[in-house]
């Protein structure tokens, strides 16, 4: 799939809704023109004033869809309070790299994990669970790649069978951690819905389907 920008969002004040834009101007050292962080009025502007990792934030549409599907909700991309929504690219892989979006050249500085501020909008337990599920999913993918490379090394003679067994054990541990994180995420979602008085039989049926 070709990497694509599917949405651009700007919020002109702290806690104001982020509104969709057809296009925006990016200014080096200041970020997205018209955004609250460009104006220095963002929730974390003072805390991050000596850094540059607040200028532009990105999120994958795949992660938004996964969040909505897992929670039985339909939150719009702007509710996740990131400037650029992408499809078809793993943003984690861009950390430490220079890449191009439209006519702008960006540096991937760090992961922008779901934070307490975002949690106020979508629920703290769910946001924490979402971050943990993503982290453990990435760990499983890394362990799978490592095992595949180790098996190839075993075939050509530069890795041992013990190396293969260790890689298998690492993958099993990563998969177990991911399963635990996934179950905790589901539990957190149910608790949030129960506290809001919005837990239904359909929600329970959806959870049963997820656990199959």
N, C-alpha and C positions, 0 to 999 in steps of 0.2 A: 504494500500500500504506500502511495506517495505521501510524505508528510505534508499536512495541510493545516492552515489556520482556519478554524471554523467559527471563531468569535473573538471580538475585541471589546473589552469592558473598561469603563472609566467611572470612578466615583469622585465627585468634587469636594466631598467633606467626610470626616470620620463618621462611620456608621450610616452614611447615606447609601441608598441603593446604587449598585454599579449598573450603569446603563450601556446598552450595546451601541457600538460605533461602527460605521462603515470603514473608517480608516482613522489613524491617529498619527501624530508627529512625535518622534522620539528625539530627545535632546541629550547628548552625552553628558553625564554627570548629574542630570536632573531627572531623567525618566520620561514618562508619558505626559505630554503637554495637556493640561486640564485636569490631571488626576490629583487627588489630595496629597500624594507623596511628592509630586512635582512642586506643589505649593508649600510643602513643608508642614502641612497640617494633618498628616496621617496619624493614626493612633500610635504608631511606633516611630514617628519622624525624629523625635528628640533622641530616642534610644539608639537609633541607627544613623545619626547624622554624620558620623565619621566613617561610614561604610558605604558601599555602592550596591549591595545586594537587594536593595529595596526599589531600585529604579524601574524594573519591569518584572512582573511575576507571571509564571505560566502554569497551566494545569492541563492534564490530558482529558479529552472528552471521554475516553474509555473508562477512566477512573470515576468520572461523574456518573456515567451510565451504570457502572458497577455499584456505586453507592446507592443510586436510586433503585436499581433492581433488588439489591439486598435488603433495602429498607421499605420497599413498597411505596416509595414517594416519587415525586416528579419535580425535584428542585431544579431551577434553571441554572445555567452556567454562571450567571452573574452573582448568584447567592454564595458561591464559593470564594468570592472576593479575590480573584486573580485577574490580571489584565488580559492575558492572551490564552485562548483555549485552542489546543492542538488536537489533531487526530493522526494516527499512523506513525508516531515517533515516541520512543521511550525517553522521557525527559531526564530521568536519572542518569542516562548514559551521556548526557550533554554537560554534566558537571565537570569543570576543569577543561572544557573545550570551547572554542570559538565557533559560532554558527551564524547563519543568515536567516532572518525572518523578513520577508518582503525586501525592502531596500535597506534595512537596518542590520548591522552586524552586532551580535550580542556575545557576551562572555558568560558561560554558565558558572556561577560562583558557588552556590550551595543548594541543597534541597530545601524547598519551602514546605516543611511539614505542616499538617493541620495544627493550628494553634488554639490557645484558650479564647482568643478574640473570635475566631471562626466558630468555636464551640458554642458561643452564645447564640449563634444563628441556627446551627444544625444539631446541637445536643452534645455535651462534653463526652459522655460515655461512648457515643457512636463515633465521634471524631477520633478519640484515642484508639478505639478498636480498629478504625479504618487505617490509621497510620501503622498499627502493629501488623495487621493483615498484609498490608503492602510490603512492609519490611521483611516479613517472613516469607512472602511469596518470592521476593527477589533472592532471598537466601536459598530457597529451593532451586530456583533457576540456576544460580551460581554453582550449587552442589551438583546438579545434573550435568552441567557443562564440564565441571572438573572430573566427574566420573567418566564421561565420554572420552576426555583427553587422556585420562589415566589408562583406560582400556586400550586406546590406540598405542600408548607408550608401552604397554605390556606386550602387545603384538609385535612391536618392532624391537623389543628387548631392552629399552632403557627405563622401564618401570617393572616392579615386581608384583607378584600376586598379593603380597601383603599390602602394597600400595592400593591395589584395587579394592581389597577388603576394607581398608581404612576409608576410602572414598565412598564405598557403599554405606558404611556406618555413618559417615558425615551426612549423606543424603537422607538416610532414615531419621536422623536427629532433626534435620531441617524440616522434613515433612511432618514430624510429630509436633514441632514448635508451630508450624503453620496451621495444623489442625486445631491445636489448642487456642491459638489466636483467633481463628475463625469462629470457634465455638464461643469464646468470650465476647467477640463482636456481636454475634447473634443474641447472646444473653443480654448484653448492654442495650441492644435495640429493643428487645422485648420489655426490659425494665423501663426504658424511656417511654414506650408506648403505654405501658401499664400506668405509669405515673401521670401521664397526660389523659388517662381515661379513654384511650383510643385503641386499645388492644381488642381485636376481633377474632372470630373463628377463622376468617380468611387469612389473617396474619399468621396464626398458628399453622394453618395448612401450608402457607408459603415456606415457613421455617422447616416443616417436615420435608418439603420438596428439596430445600437446600441441603438437608442432611442426608439425602439419599446417596 
